Amino acid sequence: MAERLTRAQQQARTRERLLDSAETLFGDRGIHQTSLDEIAAAAGLTKGAVYANFGGKNDLIAALLQRKLEGDGPAEPPASVETWAAGLGQSYEEHVPTPEVRRFAMAFLELWLVGMRDESHRAAVRDWLRTVRAFHAREAAALGDGLPMPAEQAAALLLALDVGVALQHLIDPDALPVETYTRGVEAVLGVTPSGGPPRR
Protein backbone atom coordinates (compact mmCIF):
# COMPACT_ATOMS: atom_id res chain seq x y z
CA MET A 1 0.00 0.00 0.00
CA ALA A 2 1.42 3.37 -1.00
CA GLU A 3 2.32 5.69 1.84
CA ARG A 4 -0.17 8.51 2.23
CA LEU A 5 1.47 11.91 1.91
CA THR A 6 0.77 14.76 4.30
CA ARG A 7 -0.51 18.07 2.91
CA ALA A 8 2.96 19.57 3.26
CA GLN A 9 4.56 16.62 1.46
CA GLN A 10 2.01 16.85 -1.36
CA GLN A 11 2.70 20.56 -1.76
CA ALA A 12 6.47 19.98 -1.77
CA ARG A 13 6.09 17.31 -4.45
CA THR A 14 3.87 19.57 -6.55
CA ARG A 15 6.41 22.37 -6.22
CA GLU A 16 9.23 20.09 -7.38
CA ARG A 17 7.20 18.93 -10.38
CA LEU A 18 6.62 22.53 -11.41
CA LEU A 19 10.29 23.41 -10.97
CA ASP A 20 11.36 20.37 -13.02
CA SER A 21 8.91 21.34 -15.74
CA ALA A 22 10.00 24.98 -15.75
CA GLU A 23 13.71 24.15 -15.87
CA THR A 24 13.20 21.81 -18.82
CA LEU A 25 11.00 24.20 -20.81
CA PHE A 26 13.10 27.28 -20.03
CA GLY A 27 16.18 25.43 -21.25
CA ASP A 28 14.55 23.92 -24.33
CA ARG A 29 12.38 26.85 -25.46
CA GLY A 30 13.45 29.95 -23.55
CA ILE A 31 12.01 31.88 -20.63
CA HIS A 32 9.92 34.36 -22.59
CA GLN A 33 8.71 31.69 -25.01
CA THR A 34 7.35 29.56 -22.16
CA SER A 35 4.05 30.38 -20.48
CA LEU A 36 2.90 29.39 -17.01
CA ASP A 37 0.09 27.40 -18.64
CA GLU A 38 2.66 25.35 -20.54
CA ILE A 39 4.73 24.77 -17.40
CA ALA A 40 1.67 23.55 -15.54
CA ALA A 41 0.55 21.30 -18.42
CA ALA A 42 3.99 19.71 -18.76
CA ALA A 43 3.89 18.92 -15.05
CA GLY A 44 0.40 17.43 -15.37
CA LEU A 45 -1.09 20.23 -13.27
CA THR A 46 -3.24 23.33 -13.69
CA LYS A 47 -2.14 26.96 -13.79
CA GLY A 48 -3.75 27.34 -10.39
CA ALA A 49 -1.10 25.01 -8.99
CA VAL A 50 1.57 27.41 -10.22
CA TYR A 51 0.03 30.37 -8.41
CA ALA A 52 -0.59 28.27 -5.31
CA ASN A 53 3.18 27.72 -5.05
CA PHE A 54 4.74 30.75 -6.76
CA GLY A 55 3.78 34.39 -7.13
CA GLY A 56 4.44 34.27 -10.88
CA LYS A 57 7.21 33.62 -13.37
CA ASN A 58 9.77 35.79 -11.59
CA ASP A 59 9.16 33.93 -8.33
CA LEU A 60 9.45 30.63 -10.18
CA ILE A 61 12.80 31.69 -11.67
CA ALA A 62 14.10 32.74 -8.25
CA ALA A 63 13.06 29.35 -6.84
CA LEU A 64 14.94 27.57 -9.63
CA LEU A 65 18.12 29.47 -8.80
CA GLN A 66 17.67 28.73 -5.11
CA ARG A 67 17.17 25.02 -5.80
CA LYS A 68 20.41 24.98 -7.78
CA LEU A 69 22.24 26.47 -4.81
CA GLU A 70 20.74 23.93 -2.43
CA GLY A 71 21.69 21.11 -4.77
CA ASP A 72 25.33 22.26 -4.81
CA GLY A 73 25.85 22.36 -1.05
CA PRO A 74 26.51 22.38 1.81
CA ALA A 75 29.94 20.79 1.83
CA GLU A 76 32.48 19.87 4.48
CA PRO A 77 35.16 22.53 5.03
CA PRO A 78 38.19 21.70 2.85
CA ALA A 79 41.09 20.04 4.64
CA SER A 80 43.66 21.67 2.37
CA VAL A 81 43.90 23.79 -0.76
CA GLU A 82 44.82 20.67 -2.74
CA THR A 83 41.79 18.67 -1.63
CA TRP A 84 39.52 21.65 -2.26
CA ALA A 85 40.84 22.11 -5.80
CA ALA A 86 40.52 18.39 -6.51
CA GLY A 87 36.96 18.27 -5.17
CA LEU A 88 35.85 21.29 -7.17
CA GLY A 89 37.36 19.86 -10.34
CA GLN A 90 35.89 16.39 -9.91
CA SER A 91 32.38 17.69 -9.23
CA TYR A 92 32.53 20.08 -12.19
CA GLU A 93 33.81 17.47 -14.64
CA GLU A 94 31.07 15.03 -13.58
CA HIS A 95 28.13 17.43 -13.74
CA VAL A 96 28.72 20.04 -16.44
CA PRO A 97 28.34 17.67 -19.44
CA THR A 98 24.92 16.41 -18.25
CA PRO A 99 21.64 17.41 -19.97
CA GLU A 100 20.37 18.91 -16.72
CA VAL A 101 23.28 21.35 -16.51
CA ARG A 102 22.93 22.21 -20.20
CA ARG A 103 19.27 23.15 -19.69
CA PHE A 104 20.07 25.15 -16.58
CA ALA A 105 22.92 26.97 -18.35
CA MET A 106 20.70 27.97 -21.27
CA ALA A 107 17.96 29.23 -18.96
CA PHE A 108 20.47 31.04 -16.74
CA LEU A 109 22.19 32.74 -19.67
CA GLU A 110 18.86 34.03 -20.94
CA LEU A 111 17.95 35.22 -17.45
CA TRP A 112 21.33 36.97 -17.20
CA LEU A 113 20.66 38.87 -20.43
CA VAL A 114 17.13 39.77 -19.34
CA GLY A 115 18.48 40.92 -15.99
CA MET A 116 20.90 43.28 -17.72
CA ARG A 117 17.88 45.08 -19.20
CA ASP A 118 15.14 44.53 -16.62
CA GLU A 119 15.52 45.39 -12.94
CA SER A 120 12.72 43.00 -11.95
CA HIS A 121 14.88 40.05 -13.06
CA ARG A 122 18.24 41.51 -12.06
CA ALA A 123 17.85 40.89 -8.35
CA ALA A 124 17.45 37.12 -8.76
CA VAL A 125 20.65 36.82 -10.80
CA ARG A 126 22.59 39.22 -8.58
CA ASP A 127 21.55 37.42 -5.39
CA TRP A 128 22.47 34.04 -6.88
CA LEU A 129 25.93 35.27 -7.86
CA ARG A 130 26.48 36.84 -4.45
CA THR A 131 25.44 33.63 -2.70
CA VAL A 132 27.80 31.49 -4.78
CA ARG A 133 30.69 33.89 -4.15
CA ALA A 134 29.94 33.92 -0.42
CA PHE A 135 29.87 30.12 -0.36
CA HIS A 136 33.29 29.90 -2.02
CA ALA A 137 34.65 32.71 0.17
CA ARG A 138 33.68 30.80 3.33
CA GLU A 139 35.46 27.71 2.04
CA ALA A 140 38.51 29.78 1.13
CA ALA A 141 38.56 31.56 4.50
CA ALA A 142 38.60 28.19 6.26
CA LEU A 143 42.02 27.56 4.73
CA GLY A 144 43.56 30.52 6.50
CA ASP A 145 46.79 31.71 4.88
CA GLY A 146 46.96 28.83 2.41
CA LEU A 147 45.76 30.87 -0.57
CA PRO A 148 47.76 33.22 -2.82
CA MET A 149 45.05 35.92 -2.61
CA PRO A 150 42.21 37.12 -0.36
CA ALA A 151 39.28 34.72 -0.02
CA GLU A 152 36.83 37.11 -1.72
CA GLN A 153 39.05 37.43 -4.80
CA ALA A 154 39.50 33.66 -5.03
CA ALA A 155 35.72 33.20 -4.77
CA ALA A 156 35.05 35.68 -7.57
CA LEU A 157 37.59 34.01 -9.86
CA LEU A 158 36.24 30.53 -9.13
CA LEU A 159 32.74 31.68 -10.09
CA ALA A 160 34.11 33.30 -13.26
CA LEU A 161 35.78 29.99 -14.18
CA ASP A 162 32.60 28.06 -13.41
CA VAL A 163 30.39 30.16 -15.67
CA GLY A 164 32.95 30.96 -18.36
CA VAL A 165 34.22 27.44 -18.94
CA ALA A 166 30.71 25.96 -18.87
CA LEU A 167 29.38 28.36 -21.49
CA GLN A 168 32.32 27.71 -23.79
CA HIS A 169 32.30 23.93 -23.25
CA LEU A 170 28.57 23.60 -23.89
CA ILE A 171 28.90 25.31 -27.27
CA ASP A 172 32.29 23.87 -28.30
CA PRO A 173 33.18 20.83 -26.17
CA ASP A 174 35.91 19.56 -28.49
CA ALA A 175 37.88 22.79 -28.29
CA LEU A 176 37.31 23.37 -24.57
CA PRO A 177 37.07 20.20 -22.43
CA VAL A 178 35.65 20.44 -18.93
CA GLU A 179 39.10 19.68 -17.53
CA THR A 180 39.98 23.28 -18.41
CA TYR A 181 38.04 24.33 -15.31
CA THR A 182 40.18 22.10 -13.10
CA ARG A 183 43.39 23.55 -14.55
CA GLY A 184 42.01 27.04 -13.95
CA VAL A 185 41.11 26.24 -10.34
CA GLU A 186 44.61 24.93 -9.75
CA ALA A 187 46.07 28.12 -11.20
CA VAL A 188 43.84 30.38 -9.09
CA LEU A 189 44.48 28.46 -5.88
CA GLY A 190 48.20 28.02 -6.57
CA VAL A 191 48.35 24.23 -6.37
CA THR A 192 50.35 21.75 -8.42
CA PRO A 193 48.47 20.80 -11.62
CA SER A 194 47.12 17.24 -11.59
CA GLY A 195 49.75 15.01 -13.13
CA GLY A 196 52.02 17.95 -13.89
CA PRO A 197 55.25 19.42 -12.54
CA PRO A 198 55.16 21.69 -9.48
CA ARG A 199 54.38 25.36 -10.05
CA ARG A 200 57.27 27.81 -9.91
N, C-alpha and C positions, 0 to 999 in steps of 0.2 A: 504494500500500500504506500503510495507516494506521501511524503511528509507534507503536512499542511503548512503553508507559509503564513506568517503573521502579516498584518497590514503593512508594517514597516519593511519587511522583507519583500513583499510584493511590489511596493513602491520603488525600492532599491533596484529590483530586477527590471522593472519597467524603465527606470532611468537609464540603466546600463544598455538596454536594448535600443533606446533612442540615441544614446551617445554612439553606440556601434554603428547604427544606421547613418547618423549624421557624418561621422568620420569617413565612412565609405563613400557616401555620395559627395561630400565636399571634395574628397580627393579625386574621385572619378569625373565629376561634372563641374565642380567649382562652387564656391560659396553663394555667389549671387544667382547662379543658374539653378540652385536647389531651393525648393520651397519647403516650408514646414509641413505642408500636406504630404509632400513626397517623402519626407523623412519619416513621418508617422506611418504612411502606407508601407514603406519598406520594412518597418519594424513590426508590421501587423497590428498597428494601433490606430487610434483616431487622433485628429489634431488637438482635441481636448486633452489628450494625455500629455502632449507637448507642453501646453500651457499649465497643466497641473503640476509639472515638474520644473519648468523653466519659464522665465518671464518673456522670452522671445528668442530670436536668433542670436542676438548678442550675448544673452545669458547662456545659451547653449554652447556658443563658441568658447566663452570663458570657462565653462565646465569641462570642455574637451581639453583645454590647455592645463587645467588643474589636474585632470585625470592622468595626463602624461607625466606631470611632475610626481604624482603619487606612485605611478608605476616605476619611476626611475629611482626611488629611494624609499626609506632611509637606508644608509649603509653604515657599516662599522667604521670607526675612525681608522685611517690608514696607519699601518705600523711603520712604514718608511716611505720615502719618496719613490723608491724603486717599485715597491708593491702597489702603491697608488697608481703610478704610471702604467704598470702591467695590467691592473684591474680595469682601468679606464679603457685601455686599448682593446682588451679581450671583449669587454661588453660591447664596445662600439662595433668591432669587426663582426660580432655575432648578430647584432640587431639591425644595423643600417641596411643591409641588402634585402631585408624582408619586405613583403608587400605591405604590411601594416605601416612600416616606417615610411615607405614611399608615399602612401596615401596621406599620412600625417604631414610629410614634408611639403607636398603639393598644396594641401589646405593651409598650412602655416605660411608658406610663401605668399599665397594670395592674400591672407589676412594681414601679413606684413605690409604689402603694397597698399591695401585698403587703409590700414592704420596710418600710413604716411599722409593720406589725404583726408581722413575722416577721424576727428577726435573721439567719436563715440566708440570706435574700434581700437584706437591707439592705446588706451589704458590696459586692455587685456594683454596685448603684446608686450607693452612696457613692463607690466607687473610680472609676466612670465619670465622675461629676460632678467629682471632684477632678482627674482627668486632663484633662478639657476645660478647666477653669479654668486649670490649669497651662500648657496649650498656648497659650491666649489670653494669659496673663500673660507668657510668654516673648516672644510677638510684640509685646506692648505695651512690655516692657522694652527691646526693640531700638530703640524710637523715642526713647529717652532722655527728655528733658524736654518732648517734644512733646504730652503728654497733660494734660488738666485735672485729673487725679486719679492716685493711685498705680496701678501696673499691676495689682495684685491686685484692687482695687476695680473697675477697668474690666473685667477678666476676668469677675468675678462678675456684673456687670450685662449683659455681652454674652450670657452663658449664660442669664440670666433672660429676656432678649429672645428668644433663640432658642427656648426651650421655651414661653414664654408666648404669643408671637405664633403659633407653629405650632399650638398646641392650640386657640386661638381661631379661626384661619383654617380649620382642617380641619373645624370644626363649623359655621362661619358665614362662608364665604369672601366673600360679597357685602358684609357689613358690615365685614370686616377683611381687606383685601387684603394679599398678602405684602409689598408695598412698605412697609407699616407698619414692618417690621423694619429696613429700610434707613434710614427716617427716625429710628428710635430709635437706631441705631448712630451716625448723624451727630450726634445730640443728646448721646449719651454721650461720644463722642470729640471733640466740640467743633469739627466741621468744617462748612463751608457746605453747606446742604441742596442736593441735586442739582436744578439748575434754579431755585433760589430765591435770595433776597437774602442777603447775608452776615449771619452771626449778630452780635448786639450784646451 
